[in-house]
Amino acid sequence: MNIEKYLKYPAQFIAEGSGYAVTVKNDGTSEHVFPEFPTCGDNWDDAMKMAIDVVITMAESLIKDRQMVPGAAEFQESDVTVNIPYHAALKILLRNTMLEERYRPADVCKKLDWTSQEFNAALSLRKKTAIDTLAAVFEAIGRPLKIEC
């Protein structure tokens, strides 16, 4: 398990007038999504926010459908880095691990004595969650969280 493939996605930013057209690239491993996600922004900062949002929106959709979320594609020389928040990347890794290990949210809720609402709130990609809470979920699925520097 490595969070790195969900932290930094490569993207192409192409100037269009005062704004940017953006294409964020994933590793193409999911048969349920295209290997690129298009978006745009009125300026550089807006385009970067939209690029982050398109990755998180794609991940939320796949999670809802119980599908694996693809990691980032290989970077090319002209790519711009789209940094996904650590809490979101860690939750994507956690959800993918749950799918690989065949754990349903109900299984985790039972082990942690949580309601489904508590589980969904803790694993929401748009909400920050304490690292201890996420570590408890990793522990519940038999994959203790390890952090290395």
C-alpha positions in Angstrom: 0.0 0.0 0.0 1.4 3.3 -1.0 -0.4 6.6 -0.8 2.0 8.2 -3.4 0.0 7.1 -6.4 -3.1 9.0 -5.1 -1.3 12.2 -4.0 0.0 13.7 -7.2 -1.8 13.5 -10.5 -0.2 14.7 -13.8 -2.1 17.3 -15.8 -1.8 19.4 -18.9 -2.7 23.0 -18.5 -3.3 24.8 -21.8 -3.8 28.6 -21.8 -7.1 29.6 -23.5 -7.6 33.4 -23.3 -7.2 34.4 -19.7 -8.1 30.9 -18.5 -6.9 27.3 -18.8 -8.1 24.1 -20.2 -6.9 21.2 -18.0 -6.6 17.5 -18.6 -5.8 15.4 -15.5 -4.4 11.9 -16.3 -4.9 8.7 -14.3 -3.1 5.4 -14.7 -5.9 4.0 -16.9 -6.4 0.9 -14.7 -10.1 1.4 -14.2 -12.4 0.1 -16.9 -15.1 2.4 -15.5 -13.4 5.8 -16.2 -11.6 7.4 -19.0 -7.8 7.7 -18.5 -8.1 11.6 -18.7 -10.4 14.0 -16.9 -11.1 17.4 -18.6 -11.8 20.6 -16.7 -11.0 24.3 -16.9 -10.6 27.4 -14.9 -10.8 31.2 -15.3 -7.2 31.6 -14.1 -4.3 29.4 -13.0 -5.5 29.1 -9.4 -9.1 28.4 -10.4 -7.9 25.8 -12.9 -5.8 24.0 -10.2 -8.8 24.0 -7.8 -11.0 22.5 -10.6 -8.3 19.9 -11.4 -8.3 18.8 -7.7 -12.1 18.7 -7.7 -12.3 16.6 -10.9 -10.1 13.9 -9.3 -12.1 13.9 -6.0 -15.4 13.9 -7.9 -14.2 10.9 -10.0 -13.1 9.1 -6.9 -16.4 9.8 -5.1 -18.3 8.4 -8.0 -16.3 5.2 -8.2 -16.4 4.7 -4.4 -20.2 5.0 -4.6 -20.3 2.3 -7.2 -17.8 0.2 -5.3 -15.1 0.4 -8.0 -11.4 0.8 -7.6 -10.1 4.4 -7.9 -7.2 4.7 -10.4 -4.0 6.2 -9.3 -2.0 8.8 -11.1 -0.5 8.3 -14.6 3.2 8.4 -15.2 4.5 12.0 -15.4 5.7 13.4 -18.7 8.1 16.3 -18.9 5.5 18.9 -19.7 3.0 17.8 -17.0 1.9 20.0 -14.1 1.4 18.4 -10.7 -2.1 18.4 -9.2 -1.7 17.8 -5.5 -4.6 15.9 -3.8 -5.0 16.6 -0.1 -3.4 14.0 2.1 -6.6 13.1 3.9 -8.4 12.5 0.5 -5.5 10.4 -0.9 -5.3 8.3 2.2 -9.1 7.7 2.1 -8.8 6.7 -1.6 -6.1 4.2 -0.6 -8.2 3.0 2.3 -11.3 2.5 0.1 -9.3 0.7 -2.6 -7.8 -1.5 0.1 -11.2 -2.3 1.5 -12.3 -3.4 -2.0 -9.2 -5.6 -2.5 -9.7 -7.2 0.9 -13.4 -7.6 0.3 -14.5 -5.5 3.3 -17.8 -3.8 3.1 -18.5 -0.6 5.0 -20.9 -2.6 7.2 -18.1 -5.0 8.2 -16.0 -2.0 9.3 -18.9 -0.4 11.2 -19.5 -3.7 13.1 -15.8 -4.0 14.1 -15.6 -0.4 15.2 -19.1 -0.1 16.6 -19.9 2.8 14.3 -23.1 3.7 12.5 -23.0 4.0 8.7 -23.3 7.8 9.1 -20.2 7.8 11.3 -18.3 5.7 8.7 -19.4 7.9 5.8 -18.5 11.1 7.6 -15.1 9.7 8.5 -14.3 8.6 5.0 -15.7 11.5 3.1 -13.1 12.7 0.7 -14.1 16.4 1.2 -13.8 16.4 5.0 -10.6 16.3 7.0 -10.5 13.3 9.4 -8.1 12.7 12.3 -5.3 10.3 11.4 -6.2 8.2 14.5 -9.7 7.6 13.1 -8.3 6.5 9.7 -5.7 4.3 11.5 -8.6 2.6 13.3 -10.2 1.8 10.0 -7.0 0.4 8.6 -6.6 -1.7 11.7 -10.2 -3.0 11.4 -9.5 -4.4 7.9 -6.2 -6.0 9.1 -3.9 -3.6 7.4 -2.3 -1.4 10.1 -1.4 2.1 8.9 2.4 2.6 8.7 3.9 6.0 8.1 7.5 6.3 6.9 9.7 9.3 6.2 
